[in-house]
Amino acid sequence: MRIVLLGPPGAGKGTQAGWIRDRYRIPQLSTGDMLRAAVANGTEVGRQAKAIMEAGKLVSDDVINAIVAERIDQPDCAGGFILDGFPRTTQQAAALEQMLAERGLALDVALEFKVDPAALVERISGRFSCASCGTGYHDQFRRPKVDGVCDVCGGTEFVRRKDDQPETVQARLEAYEAQTAPLLPYFRERGLLRTVDGMAPIEEVTAAVAAVLEAVVKDDGAANA
C-alpha cells in the first residue's frame, strides 16, 4: 500500500503514521529522514544534497525527487510505504506520480487530516514539558496533578518549545495553506483523496484511518480478482 499523508503541523500525522507502519508493515518515509540518510550513505544524490546544504542553499525539487526515487527502490518499500512531508507542492506530486508510473506503480490513497486552524493553534500552543524527564503536559487538556510539579519525576522546571508558540504555529499553518493545501484538489481530481477528522480523539482518528485503509485494500482486492 502506497500512502501520502496530508495535513498541517500538529494534525496528528506522525501518530497515525506509526500505527499504519506497524499495522501494514511498511516504512514511514519523511523528507528529512530520507535526506539525512542519503547524505550519510554518500549516494550520488546524497553528495549533491550535501554540497547544496553546505553552500547554505535550499535543496531543489529535482534533488528531493531523486532522493525519494532512490528510497522507494529499496527492498523494504516493495510492499508499499507512507510518505509524510512529501509531496509538498503539486509539482512534487506530479513528479511522484511519474516516478511511480515508471515503475509500474501508483498511489493508493492520499489521506488528509482535516483540522480547525484556531483549535489547532490552541492545542499546540498549550503544550509544555518537564525540563527534567520530558513528560508532556497541556495547559487545558493535561495539567500536572499538582500545579508546578511533574507527575513522573517531581521536577519543578517546565519548558515550552519555540515551535509551539502561538505565533510560530500560526505562521506554519499559513505556510501549509499557501504551499501544500493545493494538493487537496490535485489528489481529489485523481480519486485518491480521503479525509478524516484530525481534531477527534486519537482513538477515533485511528479508527477512521483504519476504515479508510481497509476500504482501499478491499477495493484493490476486488480490482485484482
C-alpha positions, 0 to 999 in steps of 0.5 A, a space after each residue: 500500500 502506497 500512502 501520502 499523508 496530508 495535513 498541517 503541523 500538529 494534525 496528528 500525522 506522525 501518530 497515525 503514521 506509526 500505527 499504519 507502519 506497524 499495522 501494514 508493515 511498511 516504512 514511514 518515509 519523511 523528507 528529512 529522514 530520507 535526506 539525512 540518510 542519503 547524505 550519510 550513505 554518500 549516494 550520488 544524490 546524497 553528495 549533491 544534497 550535501 554540497 547544496 546544504 553546505 553552500 547554505 542553499 535550499 535543496 531543489 525539487 529535482 534533488 528531493 525527487 531523486 532522493 525519494 526515487 532512490 528510497 522507494 527502490 529499496 527492498 523494504 518499500 516493495 510492499 508499499 510505504 507512507 510518505 509524510 512531508 512529501 509531496 509538498 507542492 503539486 509539482 512534487 506530486 506530479 513528479 511522484 506520480 511519474 516516478 511511480 508510473 515508471 515503475 509500474 506503480 501508483 498511489 493508493 490513497 492520499 489521506 488528509 487530516 482535516 483540522 480547525 486552524 484556531 483549535 489547532 493553534 490552541 492545542 499546540 500552543 498549550 503544550 509544555 514539558 518537564 525540563 527534567 524527564 520530558 513528560 508532556 503536559 497541556 495547559 487545558 487538556 493535561 495539567 500536572 496533578 499538582 500545579 508546578 510539579 511533574 507527575 513522573 519525576 517531581 521536577 519543578 522546571 517546565 519548558 515550552 518549545 519555540 515551535 509551539 508558540 502561538 505565533 510560530 504555529 500560526 505562521 506554519 499553518 499559513 505556510 501549509 495553506 499557501 504551499 501544500 493545501 493545493 494538493 487537496 484538489 490535485 489528489 481529489 481530481 485523481 480519486 485518491 483523496 480521503 479525509 478524516 477528522 484530525 481534531 477527534 480523539 486519537 482513538 477515533 482518528 485511528 479508527 477512521 484511518 483504519 476504515 479508510 485503509 481497509 476500504 482501499 485494500 478491499 477495493 484493490 482486492 476486488 480490482 485484482 480478482 
